[in-house]
Amino acid sequence: MSDGSSRSTVVGGGGRKPITAADVAAQTGGRLVGDPAVVIRGVAPLDRAAPDELGFLSHRRYAEWFATTRAGVVIVGESLANATAPACTLVFVEKPADAMLGVLAMFRREEPRVTGVHPRAVLADDVVVGDGVSVEAGAVVADGVVLGDRCWIGANATIGAGTRIGADARVHPNASVHAWCEIGDRVVIHSGASIGREGFGYVPTERGIARIPHIGRCVLEHDVDIGANSCIDRGSVDDTIIGAGTKIDNLVHVAHNVRIGRMCLIASGVGIAGSTRIGDGVQFGGQAGINGHITIGSRATIAGQAGVFGDVPAGETWSGYPARPHREQLRAAAALVRLGRLIRPLERLLSREDAS
């Protein structure tokens, strides 16, 4: 274990560096029209961009802003090349969203980081610390933990006994990773998240309500992101597993024994009850509620605030409460509107009869 007596040089934290329109075209592989020497110092929406800022046009709904923008450079999708253009430098690209990711990365300010173990961090004697690890002040790392190369444990975070954390993982300040978890490479756990706590498992007995002992693990595979204040419970008799590349927003609850596939997207406020099985590439809108012990097939989409009580076939979109196939839900909603129109004349007729 590192002794915490020395701290290395701060990494990152530098300010944003100006770039030119030519740099933008080179980064995105785009077709430049206009002055390649225009200097860009930031990125902003089209309606607020200044002459030294860059904007994006990826959808026709923003064409009016595009026509009047003051931005110095605008990245434009090739499919929108016929939109009314302002007098500025343009970079035409096939995939504006991909281009945006690359350009934003050029302006991202890295958070300052100091490698090594802070003197006010508490590490058990048998913790294994990889190369280039950062452990900030107030962090507590328990017995038998393995910290992979270049992982970063934030201030006041806690890592429970026997947990293994992979290379380049980030546990933000005040997050809690409980005992016996498996955290993969490049996993990000944001502040306030709770990983691997015991789930809501109880059995009524003659002597009262007994807690079910949880003997399973919580496994976050490579490249998983867990949002702030989300809770991922450990398994009771099985492991809770979040598949590689899955991204979970803030304030999400994943109960015990749930298995989520690879590359899923789960928006804020979603609750997933125990032992549910979710395939690869599933997307959940905000505040959706998922019943336990059901299966949601790969590439399904669950709309925001949907209440899912049964299995969802692969590739389907479900919405509403109770959730049903989206087109069926729309037809049902439209039928209710029509029913209201039919009932109103009947109500007026009945009211006239009552008055007489």
N, C-alpha and C positions, 0 to 999 in steps of 0.2 A: 504494500500500500504506500502511496505517496505520503510523505511526512508533513506536507502542508507548510513547510518552513520557507518556501520560496515561491514567487509568482513570476510568470513570464511576461513578455511584452503584450500589450493590448493589441488584439487583432480586429480589424474592421473599424467602423465608425466614421469613416471619411465622408465628406460632403459630396453632393452631386456634381459631376463634371459636365461642362457644356459639350454638346456634340453638334455636328453639322447635318444638313439635309443629306449630304453624300454618305455620312456615317449611317443614317437611318436606312437609306437605300441599300447599302452594303449589308447591314444587319438583317434586313427583311428579304433581300433578294428582289426588291421591287423595281418598278420602272419609274425613274425620276423625270418629272416635267417641271422645269423652272430652275431657280438658282441653287446650285449644289452647295454654295458657301453660306447659306442662311444658318445662323447659329441658334440652337435650341437649348434652353436651360431648364425646361420642365415640360410636364404633360398636363393637359386640362381638357374639360369638356368643350365642344365646339362653341357653345354659346358664351363661354367665359374665357376662352383662351386669348392670351396676349400675343403680340408679334414675335416674342422669343419663346413661345410654347408650341407644343405639337398636339394635334387633335386626331381623332379617328372617325371615319364614316364607314359604318358596317351595315347600316340598315336605312331604307328609304324614309323611315319615319323622322330621321334627323336631317333630311335634305334641306329644309328651310334654314336650320342653323348653319348648315354647310355653306349655303349661298351667301350668308352674311358674316361668316366667322372672321375674326381678326388674327387667327392662328398663323404663325409663320410657315408651318409645314403641316399638311394633313395626309394621313395614310388613308387611302380609299380602296375599297374592294373593286376589282375589275368589273364586276357585274353592275357597278354604279357609276361607270365611267361617263355616262351620258347625263349625269346630274349637273345642274347649274353650278359652276365652279367659281369660287372667289379668286381674287388676284393674289394668289400665294403659291408657294411651291407644293407640288403634289407628288406622292409616291403611291403608285398603283400596285396592288398585290392581289394574289388569288385568294388568300385566306386571311382576312383582317384580324381575326381573333388570334391566330398563331403569330402574326406580326406584332400585335399588341403585347403578347407575352414577352417576346424578345426585347422590345424597346423598353417596356417598363422595368425589365431586369437591369437595363443600362443605367437607370436612374435610382434604383433601390439603394437606400442607405443601410449598410450592414450595421447591426447592433454591436456595440463594443463588447469584446470578449477577452477575458484573461485566462489563459490556460494554466492548469495546476489546481491544487486543492487549497481553498481559502483557509487561513488559520482558524476562522470561527466556524468552519464546517465540522461535523462530527461523523467520522467514518469508523466502522468496526475494524478490528485488527486484521481480519481475514478478507477484507474487500479486495478484489482484483481490479486494478485500475489500468486501463490500456493507455496507449500513447496519445498525447495531445488532449487528454480529458480536461474538462473544466467543471469544478464543483464550487458553487458560489456560497457566500456567507449564510450560515443558518441552516444549510441543508443537512439532513440526517440520512445516512446510508447504513443499513443494518447488516447483520452477519451474513456471510456467504454470497453477497451481491457481486456480480461481475459487470463492470462498466466497460463497454467496448471502446475501441479507438475513436478519439475525437468526439465522444458523446459529451453532452453539456447538461449539467444538472443545475437548475436555477435556484435562486435564493429561497430558503425555507421550504424547499421541496423535500418530500420524504420518500425513501425507497425501502420497501420492506424486505425482510430476510429471504435469501435464496433467489431473489429476482435476477434475471439476466437481461441486460440492456445492450443492444447491438451498436455497431459502429455508426457514427454521425447522427445518433438519435438526440432529440432535444426534449427535455422535461422542463417546462417553464416554471417560474417562481410559484410557490404555494400549491403546486400539483401534488397529488398523493398516488404513489404506485405501491400497492400492498404486497404482501409476501407471496412468493412463488409465482410471480408473473413472468411471462416470456415476451420481451419487447424486441422487435426486429430492427434491422438497419434502417436508418433515416426516418424513423417514426418521430412524429411531433405530438407532444401532449401539452395542451395549453393550460394556463393558470386555472386553478380551482377544480380541475378534472380529478375524478376519483377512479382509479383503475384497479380492479381485482378485489373490491370489497365483497363481503358475503351478500348474497342476494336475499330477496324477500321470500323466504321459504319457511313455512311453519306448518305444524300438524296439531289439530286439537286432540288432547288426551284427557283421561279422567282427572289428571292432576293440573290441567291447564293447557295453555298453548305452548308447545315445545318447538324450539328452533331446530331446523334441519341442519346438521353439520355439513359444511361445504368442503368437499375434498378435491374438487376440480380446480383447474388453473384458469387464468385469463391470458389469452395469447393474442398479441397484436403482431401480425405479420409485417413484412418489409413495406415501407413507404405509406403506412397508415397515418392519418392525421385525426386527432381527437380534439374537438373544440372546447372552449372554456366552460367549466362547470358541468360538463357531461359526466355521466356515471356508467361505467362498464363493469357489470358484476362478474365475479368469478363463477365457475360452474359448481353445482352441487354434487352431482354424480358424474358429470361429463365436463369437458372444457368449454368455456366460452371463447369463440374464435372470431376475430375480425380479419377478413382476407386481405391479401396484399393489395396495396393501392387504394383501398377504400378511404373515403374522406367523410368524417362525421363533424357536423356543425356544433355550435354551442347548445347547451341545455337539452341534450339528447340522453335518453335512458335506454340502455340495452341490458335486459335481465339475464339471469343465470341460464347457462346451457344453450344460449342462442348461438347459431353459426351463420355468419354473414360472409358472402362470397367475395370475390375479387372485384376491384374497380367499381364499387357501389358509391352512390352519393346520397347522403342522409342529411336533410335540412333541419334547422333548429326546431326544437320542441317535439320531435318524434319520440314516441314511446314504443318499445318492442318488448312484448311479454315473453316469458320464459319458454325455452325449448323450440322456438321458431327457427325454421330453416329458410335462408334467403340465398338465392342463386347469384351468379356473377352479373355485374352491370346493372343492378336494380337501382332505381332512383325513387326517393321519397320526398314529397313536398312537405313543407313545414306543418307541424302539429298533427301529422297523421298518427293514428293509434292502431297498433297491430296486435291482434289477439295471440295468445300463446298456443304452442303445439300445432302450428299450421306451416304450410310451405308456400313460399312466393318464388315463382320460377324466374330463371335468368332473363335479364333485359326487360323485366316488367317495370311499369311506372305506376306509382301510387300518388295520387294527387294530394295537395295540401288539405288537411283537416279530414281526410278520409278515415272511416272507421272500418277496418278490415277484420272480418270474423271467420273467414274461410279461406281455403287455398286459392291462390291466384295463378292462372296458367302462365307459362313463359311468354314473354313478348307482349302481353296485354297491358292496357292502361285502365286502371280502375279509379273511381272517384265516388264521393258522396258518403252518406251515413244512413244505413249500412252500405258499405262499398259494393259496387257492382260495375260491370264493364262500362266505360265512360259514355259510349253512345247510348247505351240503355239508360244510364242515369240522366242524360240530357233529354231523352224521349219522355221519361217519367216526369221530369220537372216541367216540360212543355205541356204534358197532359194535365198536370195540376193547374197550370195557368188557364188552360181551356175550360177545365171543369169549373173554375171560379166564374168565368164568363157565363157559363150555362146556368149556374146556380143563382146568380144575381136576379134575372127576370123572375125566377120562381119565388125568390124571397119577396120581391116587390108584389107579386100576385097574392101571396099568402098574407102580407101585411094589409093589403086592401080588403081581403076577406075578413080579417080580424077586426078591421075598423068598422066594417058594415055590421 
